[in-house]
């Protein structure tokens, strides 16, 4: 039952015929889990709390970093270095002290997923890796609850609801994990985009709890906020989906990092390129016979780069360097030395090397990519600055 102060607080909700007193009481009784207190989770958490969702769970093992503040609006400058779950819980308490917040400062994995997820009525997915999404999907299927999926990339976002009765699940949507998916740290993201997508996730959760409107189950909303193009596509349930067919009894029975056990055309082979470890690169730098090419953007190079590096951003390459101009620039500045390309995570440098390798081989120039990028370099050199 709502207290008088809660009736005052939520009266704009209750003036909506579709919500009313009964709907607001459903929200107070509801339990919603948010995976990740990051770009998507931040706005979702704030609006769920403002709406009066009685119990909110937050799972995240990360700490607040200054680079988060451009988009993760639940955190503040004075929270940098603190666990995200603690920062988010404090922000929710300031916004709405009526909310019961449960925090989990841990990764969601096959061992803990079902125990955590099964306590809640619906889950909002703010995951930043694919394996966790498959684990989350299977835990939700076993628990019989839906989750609201969203993903973001630069100016684009996708939102849908998965795991509803007779609706598709994540394994229906992605029976095979996409390869080489860039992170926000690699590709960048306009800060407002996760705000919009996270609010839409919260909206879907409130609609499900209260019971009004038309769910995004079976449909995916695609948006591009640079052009303001929006379209809705159908997402069917797959007849051969092992999760929807109940071909597992516990989380972990189905793979979370490979093809999901159904018949698919063979995937295109992933092109392999030579890589070097941070330890190997250190020795190559000492020899003075290797040219280092930083393919990150200029501002990343300016913030911090490896010794004697040359900045030639991958963003300057057009259509896999079909015109040869990017390679020409590299050859002019590397003086025939062997080359190590590097970026933040190793993804951009790998793609550059894939585009150029055959032509470098023709010139007898050995080239490789720094495995794990400067993120891995920083693990062995903690003072190295990384954006």
C-alpha beads as a LAMMPS data file, in Angstrom:
LAMMPS data file: protein, C-alpha beads

387 atoms
386 bonds

1 atom types
1 bond types

-500.0 500.0 xlo xhi
-500.0 500.0 ylo yhi
-500.0 500.0 zlo zhi

Masses

1 110.0

Atoms # bond

1 1 1 0.000 0.000 0.000
2 1 1 1.254 3.474 -0.836
3 1 1 2.007 5.968 1.901
4 1 1 0.566 9.469 1.673
5 1 1 3.997 10.862 0.798
6 1 1 4.301 8.337 -2.023
7 1 1 0.890 9.275 -3.390
8 1 1 2.137 12.852 -3.567
9 1 1 5.449 11.876 -5.125
10 1 1 3.971 9.632 -7.833
11 1 1 0.709 11.444 -8.528
12 1 1 1.727 12.353 -12.111
13 1 1 2.112 8.643 -12.825
14 1 1 -1.220 7.819 -11.245
15 1 1 -3.066 10.491 -13.210
16 1 1 -2.419 8.345 -16.245
17 1 1 -5.406 6.044 -16.713
18 1 1 -3.041 3.259 -17.804
19 1 1 -1.183 3.415 -14.459
20 1 1 -3.505 4.662 -11.721
21 1 1 -3.227 3.604 -8.079
22 1 1 -3.148 -0.096 -8.941
23 1 1 -0.294 0.340 -11.399
24 1 1 1.732 2.405 -8.943
25 1 1 1.312 -0.265 -6.291
26 1 1 2.541 -2.836 -8.818
27 1 1 5.644 -0.702 -9.334
28 1 1 6.237 -0.508 -5.584
29 1 1 6.000 -4.292 -5.323
30 1 1 8.214 -4.908 -8.348
31 1 1 11.825 -6.048 -8.374
32 1 1 14.016 -5.008 -11.307
33 1 1 17.638 -6.012 -11.878
34 1 1 19.947 -3.768 -13.904
35 1 1 23.096 -5.390 -15.288
36 1 1 25.750 -2.690 -15.364
37 1 1 25.712 0.794 -13.845
38 1 1 27.243 2.285 -16.979
39 1 1 25.956 4.228 -19.956
40 1 1 22.692 2.314 -20.329
41 1 1 22.251 1.442 -16.673
42 1 1 22.717 4.995 -15.395
43 1 1 19.582 6.605 -16.881
44 1 1 17.593 3.409 -16.475
45 1 1 18.378 3.231 -12.744
46 1 1 17.496 6.862 -12.156
47 1 1 14.165 6.665 -13.974
48 1 1 13.194 3.338 -12.426
49 1 1 13.859 4.839 -9.001
50 1 1 11.977 8.025 -9.869
51 1 1 9.033 5.945 -11.128
52 1 1 8.781 4.157 -7.788
53 1 1 10.040 0.638 -8.549
54 1 1 10.247 -0.762 -5.033
55 1 1 13.359 -2.948 -5.290
56 1 1 16.194 -2.332 -7.701
57 1 1 19.199 -4.610 -8.045
58 1 1 22.498 -3.389 -9.493
59 1 1 25.287 -5.702 -10.587
60 1 1 28.653 -4.250 -11.596
61 1 1 32.212 -4.977 -10.495
62 1 1 33.756 -1.892 -12.061
63 1 1 34.835 1.363 -10.419
64 1 1 33.955 4.862 -11.611
65 1 1 36.498 6.201 -14.078
66 1 1 36.744 9.797 -15.249
67 1 1 36.077 8.687 -18.835
68 1 1 32.698 7.319 -17.682
69 1 1 31.341 10.734 -16.725
70 1 1 30.678 11.815 -20.326
71 1 1 27.674 9.474 -20.439
72 1 1 27.193 7.622 -17.129
73 1 1 25.082 10.312 -15.506
74 1 1 24.372 8.466 -12.262
75 1 1 28.002 9.020 -11.199
76 1 1 29.737 12.273 -10.267
77 1 1 33.305 13.554 -10.236
78 1 1 33.710 12.972 -6.487
79 1 1 32.843 9.288 -7.044
80 1 1 35.817 8.569 -9.334
81 1 1 37.671 5.514 -8.077
82 1 1 34.716 4.234 -6.054
83 1 1 32.720 1.086 -6.906
84 1 1 29.966 1.854 -9.379
85 1 1 27.390 -0.048 -7.342
86 1 1 28.093 2.160 -4.313
87 1 1 27.993 5.339 -6.370
88 1 1 24.723 4.309 -8.027
89 1 1 23.122 3.296 -4.735
90 1 1 24.008 6.686 -3.213
91 1 1 22.545 8.530 -6.205
92 1 1 19.304 6.550 -5.985
93 1 1 19.068 7.255 -2.249
94 1 1 19.395 10.987 -2.922
95 1 1 16.720 10.827 -5.611
96 1 1 14.227 8.548 -3.864
97 1 1 14.924 7.218 -0.360
98 1 1 11.878 4.921 -0.605
99 1 1 13.698 2.503 -2.921
100 1 1 15.275 -0.699 -1.638
101 1 1 18.583 -1.121 -3.495
102 1 1 20.425 -4.431 -3.602
103 1 1 23.987 -4.335 -4.919
104 1 1 26.202 -7.065 -6.332
105 1 1 29.826 -6.014 -6.770
106 1 1 30.686 -8.973 -8.953
107 1 1 30.576 -10.239 -12.514
108 1 1 27.496 -12.097 -13.676
109 1 1 28.688 -15.579 -14.609
110 1 1 27.368 -19.102 -15.028
111 1 1 27.888 -19.841 -11.333
112 1 1 25.853 -16.954 -9.894
113 1 1 23.501 -15.869 -12.702
114 1 1 20.438 -17.953 -11.861
115 1 1 20.577 -17.253 -8.114
116 1 1 20.739 -13.509 -8.736
117 1 1 18.338 -13.222 -11.672
118 1 1 15.599 -15.474 -10.267
119 1 1 14.891 -13.002 -7.425
120 1 1 13.658 -10.368 -9.888
121 1 1 10.623 -9.804 -12.119
122 1 1 12.481 -8.380 -15.126
123 1 1 16.083 -7.565 -16.042
124 1 1 17.587 -4.634 -17.936
125 1 1 20.660 -5.557 -19.935
126 1 1 23.502 -3.048 -19.811
127 1 1 26.172 -5.689 -20.454
128 1 1 29.364 -4.748 -22.229
129 1 1 30.317 -8.219 -23.451
130 1 1 28.632 -10.935 -25.477
131 1 1 29.401 -13.907 -23.243
132 1 1 27.544 -12.288 -20.339
133 1 1 24.493 -11.748 -22.538
134 1 1 24.274 -15.454 -23.361
135 1 1 24.596 -16.286 -19.659
136 1 1 21.946 -13.691 -18.790
137 1 1 19.652 -15.027 -21.499
138 1 1 19.847 -18.589 -20.195
139 1 1 19.347 -17.537 -16.564
140 1 1 16.267 -15.542 -17.549
141 1 1 14.881 -18.461 -19.577
142 1 1 15.263 -20.803 -16.590
143 1 1 13.732 -18.237 -14.230
144 1 1 10.884 -17.492 -16.635
145 1 1 11.444 -13.741 -16.740
146 1 1 12.129 -11.369 -19.649
147 1 1 15.018 -8.992 -20.130
148 1 1 15.203 -5.719 -22.003
149 1 1 18.120 -5.730 -24.427
150 1 1 19.897 -2.650 -25.766
151 1 1 23.146 -2.071 -27.572
152 1 1 24.833 1.145 -28.687
153 1 1 27.459 2.078 -31.267
154 1 1 28.587 5.637 -32.005
155 1 1 25.210 7.241 -32.922
156 1 1 23.155 4.057 -33.282
157 1 1 21.143 1.963 -30.835
158 1 1 18.955 -1.129 -30.820
159 1 1 16.301 -1.979 -28.224
160 1 1 14.061 -5.025 -27.869
161 1 1 12.477 -7.227 -25.191
162 1 1 13.626 -10.840 -25.051
163 1 1 12.393 -13.935 -23.276
164 1 1 8.685 -13.149 -23.188
165 1 1 6.272 -16.045 -23.557
166 1 1 6.233 -17.081 -27.233
167 1 1 8.768 -14.331 -27.969
168 1 1 12.378 -14.657 -29.134
169 1 1 15.386 -14.863 -26.844
170 1 1 18.931 -13.588 -27.291
171 1 1 20.012 -16.885 -28.888
172 1 1 17.230 -16.425 -31.446
173 1 1 18.572 -12.982 -32.219
174 1 1 22.258 -13.970 -32.260
175 1 1 22.643 -17.744 -32.628
176 1 1 26.286 -17.054 -33.458
177 1 1 28.235 -14.394 -31.541
178 1 1 29.177 -11.425 -33.723
179 1 1 32.933 -11.194 -34.291
180 1 1 35.148 -8.249 -33.348
181 1 1 32.470 -6.036 -31.791
182 1 1 34.084 -2.687 -30.891
183 1 1 33.548 -1.220 -27.443
184 1 1 32.640 2.386 -26.668
185 1 1 36.283 2.825 -25.715
186 1 1 37.345 1.831 -29.214
187 1 1 34.589 3.263 -31.381
188 1 1 33.349 6.174 -29.266
189 1 1 29.749 6.991 -28.445
190 1 1 27.784 10.227 -28.226
191 1 1 26.936 10.573 -24.545
192 1 1 23.253 11.257 -25.111
193 1 1 22.719 7.980 -27.000
194 1 1 22.898 5.609 -24.005
195 1 1 20.727 8.100 -22.136
196 1 1 17.984 7.733 -24.739
197 1 1 18.365 3.957 -25.038
198 1 1 18.535 3.431 -21.264
199 1 1 15.348 5.450 -20.774
200 1 1 13.639 3.306 -23.389
201 1 1 14.745 0.192 -21.512
202 1 1 13.266 1.581 -18.297
203 1 1 10.052 2.381 -20.175
204 1 1 9.737 -1.205 -21.396
205 1 1 10.234 -2.461 -17.837
206 1 1 7.539 -0.159 -16.445
207 1 1 5.118 -1.171 -19.229
208 1 1 5.718 -4.834 -18.427
209 1 1 5.254 -4.377 -14.674
210 1 1 2.123 -2.246 -14.882
211 1 1 0.657 -3.994 -17.922
212 1 1 -0.023 -1.359 -20.536
213 1 1 1.130 -0.492 -24.032
214 1 1 2.680 -2.722 -26.671
215 1 1 5.913 -4.510 -25.780
216 1 1 8.940 -4.556 -28.053
217 1 1 8.957 -8.355 -27.776
218 1 1 9.272 -9.732 -31.292
219 1 1 10.287 -6.329 -32.615
220 1 1 13.524 -4.379 -32.518
221 1 1 13.690 -0.603 -32.583
222 1 1 16.732 0.673 -34.482
223 1 1 17.695 4.318 -34.214
224 1 1 20.359 6.615 -35.586
225 1 1 20.371 9.862 -33.647
226 1 1 22.753 11.533 -36.104
227 1 1 20.138 11.367 -38.860
228 1 1 17.082 10.727 -36.669
229 1 1 16.262 7.650 -38.684
230 1 1 14.103 5.178 -36.755
231 1 1 12.811 1.850 -37.957
232 1 1 11.182 -1.229 -36.458
233 1 1 12.153 -4.708 -37.605
234 1 1 10.558 -8.038 -36.781
235 1 1 12.583 -10.404 -34.572
236 1 1 11.135 -13.912 -34.910
237 1 1 11.548 -16.789 -32.512
238 1 1 13.751 -19.466 -34.046
239 1 1 12.247 -22.951 -34.246
240 1 1 15.731 -24.431 -33.798
241 1 1 16.786 -22.294 -30.821
242 1 1 18.143 -24.614 -28.093
243 1 1 17.272 -22.198 -25.285
244 1 1 13.652 -21.756 -26.365
245 1 1 13.408 -25.529 -26.848
246 1 1 14.526 -26.041 -23.249
247 1 1 17.616 -28.056 -24.164
248 1 1 19.411 -27.185 -20.934
249 1 1 18.812 -27.566 -17.216
250 1 1 21.287 -25.068 -15.785
251 1 1 23.193 -21.978 -16.827
252 1 1 26.377 -23.081 -18.513
253 1 1 24.913 -26.099 -20.318
254 1 1 24.781 -24.069 -23.535
255 1 1 27.881 -22.320 -24.871
256 1 1 28.332 -18.620 -24.194
257 1 1 31.292 -18.031 -26.479
258 1 1 30.605 -20.130 -29.568
259 1 1 27.861 -21.173 -31.969
260 1 1 24.796 -22.029 -29.967
261 1 1 24.319 -25.635 -31.068
262 1 1 22.095 -25.101 -34.084
263 1 1 22.574 -25.670 -37.792
264 1 1 24.047 -22.597 -39.441
265 1 1 26.002 -21.949 -42.612
266 1 1 29.720 -22.124 -41.816
267 1 1 30.987 -18.689 -40.763
268 1 1 33.498 -16.862 -42.906
269 1 1 36.987 -17.652 -41.673
270 1 1 38.468 -15.009 -39.404
271 1 1 41.623 -13.646 -40.972
272 1 1 44.573 -14.110 -38.664
273 1 1 47.399 -11.591 -38.427
274 1 1 50.745 -11.701 -36.619
275 1 1 50.635 -10.322 -33.092
276 1 1 53.241 -9.415 -30.512
277 1 1 52.839 -9.343 -26.741
278 1 1 53.686 -6.332 -24.615
279 1 1 56.762 -8.168 -23.335
280 1 1 57.966 -8.941 -26.872
281 1 1 57.315 -5.378 -27.989
282 1 1 59.430 -3.992 -25.159
283 1 1 62.399 -5.936 -26.477
284 1 1 61.717 -4.780 -30.039
285 1 1 61.612 -1.161 -28.910
286 1 1 64.988 -1.623 -27.220
287 1 1 66.498 -2.913 -30.472
288 1 1 65.566 0.278 -32.308
289 1 1 64.705 -1.673 -35.469
290 1 1 60.907 -1.525 -35.267
291 1 1 58.603 1.335 -36.241
292 1 1 55.578 1.786 -33.974
293 1 1 52.426 3.065 -35.655
294 1 1 49.641 4.269 -33.358
295 1 1 46.348 3.929 -35.255
296 1 1 44.218 5.523 -32.534
297 1 1 42.749 8.985 -33.022
298 1 1 44.974 12.025 -32.559
299 1 1 43.594 12.994 -29.155
300 1 1 44.281 9.492 -27.833
301 1 1 47.865 9.724 -29.111
302 1 1 48.296 13.133 -27.490
303 1 1 47.069 11.804 -24.143
304 1 1 49.755 9.113 -24.092
305 1 1 51.666 6.939 -26.558
306 1 1 54.470 4.398 -26.705
307 1 1 58.039 5.680 -27.164
308 1 1 58.964 6.945 -30.654
309 1 1 55.511 6.136 -32.017
310 1 1 54.133 7.618 -35.218
311 1 1 50.471 8.729 -35.195
312 1 1 48.573 7.607 -38.311
313 1 1 44.918 7.212 -37.265
314 1 1 42.962 4.326 -38.766
315 1 1 40.117 6.791 -39.339
316 1 1 42.168 8.220 -42.244
317 1 1 41.891 4.916 -44.141
318 1 1 39.141 4.763 -46.756
319 1 1 37.584 1.507 -48.046
320 1 1 40.344 -0.802 -46.772
321 1 1 42.863 1.633 -48.317
322 1 1 41.722 0.881 -51.862
323 1 1 43.486 4.044 -53.070
324 1 1 46.754 3.158 -51.300
325 1 1 47.079 6.581 -49.688
326 1 1 47.119 5.249 -46.125
327 1 1 49.884 2.761 -46.922
328 1 1 51.879 5.469 -48.698
329 1 1 51.768 7.617 -45.587
330 1 1 52.980 4.712 -43.458
331 1 1 55.829 3.837 -45.830
332 1 1 56.995 7.464 -45.946
333 1 1 57.344 7.587 -42.157
334 1 1 58.631 4.101 -41.292
335 1 1 61.704 4.036 -43.569
336 1 1 61.440 0.375 -44.479
337 1 1 61.557 -0.858 -40.853
338 1 1 59.388 -3.679 -39.591
339 1 1 56.137 -2.281 -38.193
340 1 1 54.044 -2.872 -35.095
341 1 1 50.573 -1.347 -35.269
342 1 1 48.770 -0.649 -32.014
343 1 1 45.552 0.843 -30.663
344 1 1 43.635 0.676 -27.391
345 1 1 42.437 -2.939 -27.427
346 1 1 44.092 -4.425 -30.501
347 1 1 40.956 -4.380 -32.665
348 1 1 41.648 -1.317 -34.802
349 1 1 45.297 -2.246 -35.312
350 1 1 44.276 -5.760 -36.343
351 1 1 41.843 -4.379 -38.926
352 1 1 44.499 -2.028 -40.300
353 1 1 46.940 -4.913 -40.644
354 1 1 44.340 -7.088 -42.379
355 1 1 43.859 -4.326 -44.960
356 1 1 47.591 -3.767 -45.547
357 1 1 49.298 -7.098 -44.921
358 1 1 49.474 -8.417 -48.492
359 1 1 51.008 -5.191 -49.784
360 1 1 53.480 -5.044 -46.888
361 1 1 54.463 -8.658 -47.573
362 1 1 55.147 -7.760 -51.200
363 1 1 57.661 -5.207 -49.906
364 1 1 59.216 -7.720 -47.477
365 1 1 58.145 -5.590 -44.530
366 1 1 57.217 -7.610 -41.472
367 1 1 54.196 -6.210 -39.670
368 1 1 52.275 -7.228 -36.555
369 1 1 49.651 -5.939 -34.142
370 1 1 50.092 -5.384 -30.410
371 1 1 47.979 -8.079 -28.780
372 1 1 45.513 -6.455 -26.382
373 1 1 46.656 -2.967 -27.364
374 1 1 47.762 -0.366 -24.865
375 1 1 45.280 -1.787 -22.362
376 1 1 47.533 -4.847 -22.134
377 1 1 50.635 -2.630 -22.151
378 1 1 49.246 -0.743 -19.155
379 1 1 48.830 -3.983 -17.198
380 1 1 52.589 -4.410 -17.360
381 1 1 53.298 -0.663 -17.154
382 1 1 50.726 0.739 -14.671
383 1 1 51.793 4.389 -15.081
384 1 1 51.040 4.404 -18.813
385 1 1 48.047 6.729 -19.512
386 1 1 45.160 5.200 -21.472
387 1 1 41.928 6.820 -22.563

Bonds

1 1 1 2
2 1 2 3
3 1 3 4
4 1 4 5
5 1 5 6
6 1 6 7
7 1 7 8
8 1 8 9
9 1 9 10
10 1 10 11
11 1 11 12
12 1 12 13
13 1 13 14
14 1 14 15
15 1 15 16
16 1 16 17
17 1 17 18
18 1 18 19
19 1 19 20
20 1 20 21
21 1 21 22
22 1 22 23
23 1 23 24
24 1 24 25
25 1 25 26
26 1 26 27
27 1 27 28
28 1 28 29
29 1 29 30
30 1 30 31
31 1 31 32
32 1 32 33
33 1 33 34
34 1 34 35
35 1 35 36
36 1 36 37
37 1 37 38
38 1 38 39
39 1 39 40
40 1 40 41
41 1 41 42
42 1 42 43
43 1 43 44
44 1 44 45
45 1 45 46
46 1 46 47
47 1 47 48
48 1 48 49
49 1 49 50
50 1 50 51
51 1 51 52
52 1 52 53
53 1 53 54
54 1 54 55
55 1 55 56
56 1 56 57
57 1 57 58
58 1 58 59
59 1 59 60
60 1 60 61
61 1 61 62
62 1 62 63
63 1 63 64
64 1 64 65
65 1 65 66
66 1 66 67
67 1 67 68
68 1 68 69
69 1 69 70
70 1 70 71
71 1 71 72
72 1 72 73
73 1 73 74
74 1 74 75
75 1 75 76
76 1 76 77
77 1 77 78
78 1 78 79
79 1 79 80
80 1 80 81
81 1 81 82
82 1 82 83
83 1 83 84
84 1 84 85
85 1 85 86
86 1 86 87
87 1 87 88
88 1 88 89
89 1 89 90
90 1 90 91
91 1 91 92
92 1 92 93
93 1 93 94
94 1 94 95
95 1 95 96
96 1 96 97
97 1 97 98
98 1 98 99
99 1 99 100
100 1 100 101
101 1 101 102
102 1 102 103
103 1 103 104
104 1 104 105
105 1 105 106
106 1 106 107
107 1 107 108
108 1 108 109
109 1 109 110
110 1 110 111
111 1 111 112
112 1 112 113
113 1 113 114
114 1 114 115
115 1 115 116
116 1 116 117
117 1 117 118
118 1 118 119
119 1 119 120
120 1 120 121
121 1 121 122
122 1 122 123
123 1 123 124
124 1 124 125
125 1 125 126
126 1 126 127
127 1 127 128
128 1 128 129
129 1 129 130
130 1 130 131
131 1 131 132
132 1 132 133
133 1 133 134
134 1 134 135
135 1 135 136
136 1 136 137
137 1 137 138
138 1 138 139
139 1 139 140
140 1 140 141
141 1 141 142
142 1 142 143
143 1 143 144
144 1 144 145
145 1 145 146
146 1 146 147
147 1 147 148
148 1 148 149
149 1 149 150
150 1 150 151
151 1 151 152
152 1 152 153
153 1 153 154
154 1 154 155
155 1 155 156
156 1 156 157
157 1 157 158
158 1 158 159
159 1 159 160
160 1 160 161
161 1 161 162
162 1 162 163
163 1 163 164
164 1 164 165
165 1 165 166
166 1 166 167
167 1 167 168
168 1 168 169
169 1 169 170
170 1 170 171
171 1 171 172
172 1 172 173
173 1 173 174
174 1 174 175
175 1 175 176
176 1 176 177
177 1 177 178
178 1 178 179
179 1 179 180
180 1 180 181
181 1 181 182
182 1 182 183
183 1 183 184
184 1 184 185
185 1 185 186
186 1 186 187
187 1 187 188
188 1 188 189
189 1 189 190
190 1 190 191
191 1 191 192
192 1 192 193
193 1 193 194
194 1 194 195
195 1 195 196
196 1 196 197
197 1 197 198
198 1 198 199
199 1 199 200
200 1 200 201
201 1 201 202
202 1 202 203
203 1 203 204
204 1 204 205
205 1 205 206
206 1 206 207
207 1 207 208
208 1 208 209
209 1 209 210
210 1 210 211
211 1 211 212
212 1 212 213
213 1 213 214
214 1 214 215
215 1 215 216
216 1 216 217
217 1 217 218
218 1 218 219
219 1 219 220
220 1 220 221
221 1 221 222
222 1 222 223
223 1 223 224
224 1 224 225
225 1 225 226
226 1 226 227
227 1 227 228
228 1 228 229
229 1 229 230
230 1 230 231
231 1 231 232
232 1 232 233
233 1 233 234
234 1 234 235
235 1 235 236
236 1 236 237
237 1 237 238
238 1 238 239
239 1 239 240
240 1 240 241
241 1 241 242
242 1 242 243
243 1 243 244
244 1 244 245
245 1 245 246
246 1 246 247
247 1 247 248
248 1 248 249
249 1 249 250
250 1 250 251
251 1 251 252
252 1 252 253
253 1 253 254
254 1 254 255
255 1 255 256
256 1 256 257
257 1 257 258
258 1 258 259
259 1 259 260
260 1 260 261
261 1 261 262
262 1 262 263
263 1 263 264
264 1 264 265
265 1 265 266
266 1 266 267
267 1 267 268
268 1 268 269
269 1 269 270
270 1 270 271
271 1 271 272
272 1 272 273
273 1 273 274
274 1 274 275
275 1 275 276
276 1 276 277
277 1 277 278
278 1 278 279
279 1 279 280
280 1 280 281
281 1 281 282
282 1 282 283
283 1 283 284
284 1 284 285
285 1 285 286
286 1 286 287
287 1 287 288
288 1 288 289
289 1 289 290
290 1 290 291
291 1 291 292
292 1 292 293
293 1 293 294
294 1 294 295
295 1 295 296
296 1 296 297
297 1 297 298
298 1 298 299
299 1 299 300
300 1 300 301
301 1 301 302
302 1 302 303
303 1 303 304
304 1 304 305
305 1 305 306
306 1 306 307
307 1 307 308
308 1 308 309
309 1 309 310
310 1 310 311
311 1 311 312
312 1 312 313
313 1 313 314
314 1 314 315
315 1 315 316
316 1 316 317
317 1 317 318
318 1 318 319
319 1 319 320
320 1 320 321
321 1 321 322
322 1 322 323
323 1 323 324
324 1 324 325
325 1 325 326
326 1 326 327
327 1 327 328
328 1 328 329
329 1 329 330
330 1 330 331
331 1 331 332
332 1 332 333
333 1 333 334
334 1 334 335
335 1 335 336
336 1 336 337
337 1 337 338
338 1 338 339
339 1 339 340
340 1 340 341
341 1 341 342
342 1 342 343
343 1 343 344
344 1 344 345
345 1 345 346
346 1 346 347
347 1 347 348
348 1 348 349
349 1 349 350
350 1 350 351
351 1 351 352
352 1 352 353
353 1 353 354
354 1 354 355
355 1 355 356
356 1 356 357
357 1 357 358
358 1 358 359
359 1 359 360
360 1 360 361
361 1 361 362
362 1 362 363
363 1 363 364
364 1 364 365
365 1 365 366
366 1 366 367
367 1 367 368
368 1 368 369
369 1 369 370
370 1 370 371
371 1 371 372
372 1 372 373
373 1 373 374
374 1 374 375
375 1 375 376
376 1 376 377
377 1 377 378
378 1 378 379
379 1 379 380
380 1 380 381
381 1 381 382
382 1 382 383
383 1 383 384
384 1 384 385
385 1 385 386
386 1 386 387
